[in-house]
């Protein structure tokens, strides 16, 4: 009887967790949709048209800074050839610059140009404005709790070596 009760409790807990997971994914989707910059602000650089992938590269390089191409591809979760093709387009638009590593000339470094940094800053300001409207819906105490929980959830998982 005890085993049957434990089994029901476990199934109920699993259903609650499943509902919560779906709610979490839905909330993250809504947050990312609201914070995603679809096009640069028109007043920032009216002549610049960017694809969603190009915007992702500008955002990644703006966040990370100078990085090697293989790391950029990993951050974007795309093949190296896709990252290279996207960077080629951004170099042509004068938003990204390529360079070579000091120690190993085979390594290709990419970073935002001055124009790219200005564009990233403009997009970041739009995101901050959107984030402000989202956080203003919460009390100061709720914001602290929310941000603490988000930090806890987004920390890299600690991997323990169990042998």
C-alpha positions as a Markdown table, in Angstrom:
| # | Residue | x | y | z |
|---|---|---|---|---|
| 1 | Unk | 0.0 | 0.0 | 0.0 |
| 2 | Unk | 2.8 | 2.4 | 0.9 |
| 3 | Unk | 4.5 | 1.7 | -2.5 |
| 4 | Unk | 1.3 | 2.5 | -4.3 |
| 5 | Unk | 0.9 | 5.7 | -2.5 |
| 6 | Unk | 4.5 | 6.7 | -3.2 |
| 7 | Unk | 3.9 | 5.9 | -6.9 |
| 8 | Unk | 0.8 | 8.1 | -7.1 |
| 9 | Unk | 2.7 | 10.9 | -5.3 |
| 10 | Unk | 5.6 | 10.6 | -7.7 |
| 11 | Unk | 3.2 | 10.6 | -10.7 |
| 12 | Unk | 1.5 | 13.7 | -9.4 |
| 13 | Unk | 4.8 | 15.4 | -8.8 |
| 14 | Unk | 5.9 | 14.5 | -12.3 |
| 15 | Unk | 2.7 | 16.0 | -13.8 |
| 16 | Unk | 3.2 | 19.3 | -11.8 |
| 17 | Unk | 6.8 | 19.4 | -13.0 |
| 18 | Unk | 5.8 | 18.8 | -16.6 |
| 19 | Unk | 3.2 | 21.7 | -16.4 |
| 20 | Unk | 5.8 | 23.9 | -14.8 |
| 21 | Unk | 8.4 | 23.1 | -17.5 |
| 22 | Unk | 5.9 | 24.0 | -20.2 |
| 23 | Unk | 5.1 | 27.2 | -18.5 |
| 24 | Unk | 8.9 | 28.0 | -18.1 |
| 25 | Unk | 9.6 | 27.4 | -21.8 |
| 26 | Unk | 6.6 | 29.5 | -22.7 |
| 27 | Unk | 7.7 | 32.4 | -20.5 |
| 28 | Unk | 11.3 | 32.2 | -21.8 |
| 29 | Unk | 9.9 | 32.2 | -25.4 |
| 30 | Unk | 7.9 | 35.3 | -24.7 |
| 31 | Unk | 10.8 | 37.0 | -22.9 |
| 32 | Unk | 13.2 | 36.3 | -25.8 |
| 33 | Unk | 10.6 | 37.4 | -28.4 |
| 34 | Unk | 10.1 | 40.7 | -26.6 |
| 35 | Unk | 13.8 | 41.4 | -26.1 |
| 36 | Unk | 14.9 | 40.3 | -29.6 |
| 37 | Unk | 15.9 | 43.2 | -31.8 |
| 38 | Unk | 14.4 | 42.4 | -35.2 |
| 39 | Unk | 16.1 | 45.3 | -37.0 |
| 40 | Unk | 18.4 | 48.0 | -35.8 |
| 41 | Unk | 16.7 | 51.2 | -34.7 |
| 42 | Unk | 16.1 | 53.3 | -37.8 |
| 43 | Unk | 17.5 | 56.4 | -36.2 |
| 44 | Unk | 20.8 | 54.6 | -35.3 |
| 45 | Unk | 21.8 | 53.4 | -38.8 |
| 46 | Unk | 19.0 | 53.8 | -41.3 |
| 47 | Unk | 21.2 | 52.4 | -44.2 |
| 48 | Unk | 21.8 | 49.1 | -42.5 |
| 49 | Unk | 19.6 | 46.1 | -43.2 |
| 50 | Unk | 20.4 | 42.9 | -41.2 |
| 51 | Unk | 19.1 | 39.4 | -41.3 |
| 52 | Unk | 18.2 | 37.8 | -38.0 |
| 53 | Unk | 21.4 | 35.7 | -38.1 |
| 54 | Unk | 23.5 | 38.9 | -38.6 |
| 55 | Unk | 21.7 | 40.5 | -35.7 |
| 56 | Unk | 22.6 | 37.5 | -33.6 |
| 57 | Unk | 26.3 | 37.8 | -34.6 |
| 58 | Unk | 26.4 | 41.5 | -33.7 |
| 59 | Unk | 24.7 | 40.7 | -30.4 |
| 60 | Unk | 27.1 | 37.9 | -29.6 |
| 61 | Unk | 30.2 | 39.9 | -30.5 |
| 62 | Unk | 28.9 | 42.9 | -28.6 |
| 63 | Unk | 28.4 | 40.7 | -25.5 |
| 64 | Unk | 31.6 | 38.6 | -25.8 |
| 65 | Unk | 34.0 | 41.0 | -27.6 |
| 66 | Unk | 36.8 | 39.7 | -29.8 |
| 67 | Unk | 36.5 | 36.0 | -30.3 |
| 68 | Unk | 37.8 | 33.2 | -32.6 |
| 69 | Unk | 35.5 | 32.0 | -35.4 |
| 70 | Unk | 35.0 | 28.5 | -34.0 |
| 71 | Unk | 33.9 | 30.0 | -30.6 |
| 72 | Unk | 31.5 | 32.3 | -32.4 |
| 73 | Unk | 30.0 | 29.4 | -34.3 |
| 74 | Unk | 29.6 | 27.5 | -31.0 |
| 75 | Unk | 27.9 | 30.5 | -29.3 |
| 76 | Unk | 25.4 | 30.7 | -32.2 |
| 77 | Unk | 25.1 | 26.9 | -32.4 |
| 78 | Unk | 25.7 | 26.9 | -36.1 |
| 79 | Unk | 28.3 | 25.2 | -38.3 |
| 80 | Unk | 31.6 | 27.1 | -38.8 |
| 81 | Unk | 30.8 | 27.6 | -42.5 |
| 82 | Unk | 27.5 | 29.4 | -41.6 |
| 83 | Unk | 29.2 | 31.7 | -39.0 |
| 84 | Unk | 31.9 | 32.5 | -41.6 |
| 85 | Unk | 29.4 | 33.3 | -44.3 |
| 86 | Unk | 27.5 | 35.6 | -41.9 |
| 87 | Unk | 30.7 | 37.3 | -40.8 |
| 88 | Unk | 31.6 | 37.8 | -44.5 |
| 89 | Unk | 28.4 | 39.8 | -44.9 |
| 90 | Unk | 29.0 | 41.8 | -41.8 |
| 91 | Unk | 32.6 | 42.6 | -42.9 |
| 92 | Unk | 31.1 | 43.9 | -46.2 |
| 93 | Unk | 28.7 | 46.1 | -44.3 |
| 94 | Unk | 31.7 | 47.4 | -42.2 |
| 95 | Unk | 30.2 | 46.1 | -38.9 |
| 96 | Unk | 32.8 | 43.4 | -38.2 |
| 97 | Unk | 36.5 | 43.2 | -38.6 |
| 98 | Unk | 38.7 | 40.1 | -39.0 |
| 99 | Unk | 42.2 | 39.7 | -37.7 |
| 100 | Unk | 44.8 | 37.0 | -37.1 |
| 101 | Unk | 46.0 | 35.6 | -33.8 |
| 102 | Unk | 49.4 | 36.9 | -32.6 |
| 103 | Unk | 50.7 | 33.5 | -31.7 |
| 104 | Unk | 49.0 | 31.4 | -34.3 |
| 105 | Unk | 48.3 | 33.1 | -37.6 |
| 106 | Unk | 45.9 | 30.4 | -38.6 |
| 107 | Unk | 43.4 | 31.5 | -36.0 |
| 108 | Unk | 40.8 | 34.0 | -37.2 |
| 109 | Unk | 39.7 | 36.6 | -34.7 |
| 110 | Unk | 36.5 | 38.6 | -35.3 |
| 111 | Unk | 35.2 | 41.7 | -33.4 |
| 112 | Unk | 32.8 | 44.5 | -34.0 |
| 113 | Unk | 34.2 | 47.6 | -35.8 |
| 114 | Unk | 33.5 | 51.0 | -34.4 |
| 115 | Unk | 30.3 | 51.1 | -36.6 |
| 116 | Unk | 29.3 | 47.7 | -35.3 |
| 117 | Unk | 29.9 | 48.7 | -31.7 |
| 118 | Unk | 27.6 | 51.8 | -32.2 |
| 119 | Unk | 25.0 | 49.6 | -33.7 |
| 120 | Unk | 25.2 | 47.1 | -30.9 |
| 121 | Unk | 24.9 | 49.9 | -28.3 |
| 122 | Unk | 21.8 | 51.2 | -30.1 |
| 123 | Unk | 20.2 | 47.7 | -30.1 |
| 124 | Unk | 21.2 | 47.2 | -26.4 |
| 125 | Unk | 19.5 | 50.5 | -25.5 |
| 126 | Unk | 16.3 | 49.2 | -27.1 |
| 127 | Unk | 16.6 | 46.0 | -25.2 |
| 128 | Unk | 17.2 | 47.8 | -21.9 |
| 129 | Unk | 14.1 | 50.0 | -22.5 |
| 130 | Unk | 12.0 | 46.9 | -23.1 |
| 131 | Unk | 13.5 | 45.2 | -20.1 |
| 132 | Unk | 12.7 | 48.3 | -18.0 |
| 133 | Unk | 9.0 | 48.1 | -18.9 |
| 134 | Unk | 9.0 | 44.4 | -18.0 |
| 135 | Unk | 10.7 | 44.9 | -14.6 |
| 136 | Unk | 8.5 | 47.9 | -13.8 |
| 137 | Unk | 5.6 | 45.5 | -13.5 |
| 138 | Unk | 7.3 | 44.1 | -10.4 |
| 139 | Unk | 7.8 | 45.6 | -7.0 |
| 140 | Unk | 11.4 | 46.2 | -6.0 |
| 141 | Unk | 11.4 | 43.2 | -3.8 |
| 142 | Unk | 9.9 | 41.0 | -6.5 |
| 143 | Unk | 12.6 | 42.2 | -9.0 |
| 144 | Unk | 15.3 | 41.2 | -6.5 |
| 145 | Unk | 13.8 | 37.7 | -6.1 |
| 146 | Unk | 13.2 | 37.4 | -9.9 |
| 147 | Unk | 16.8 | 38.4 | -10.7 |
| 148 | Unk | 18.2 | 36.1 | -8.0 |
| 149 | Unk | 16.2 | 33.2 | -9.4 |
| 150 | Unk | 17.2 | 33.9 | -13.0 |
| 151 | Unk | 20.9 | 34.1 | -12.0 |
| 152 | Unk | 20.5 | 30.7 | -10.2 |
| 153 | Unk | 18.8 | 29.1 | -13.2 |
| 154 | Unk | 21.3 | 30.5 | -15.8 |
| 155 | Unk | 24.5 | 29.5 | -13.9 |
| 156 | Unk | 26.4 | 26.8 | -15.7 |
| 157 | Unk | 25.6 | 23.4 | -14.4 |
| 158 | Unk | 28.2 | 22.1 | -12.0 |
| 159 | Unk | 29.5 | 18.8 | -13.3 |
| 160 | Unk | 30.8 | 16.4 | -10.7 |
| 161 | Unk | 33.1 | 13.6 | -11.5 |
| 162 | Unk | 31.6 | 10.5 | -10.0 |
| 163 | Unk | 33.7 | 7.4 | -10.5 |
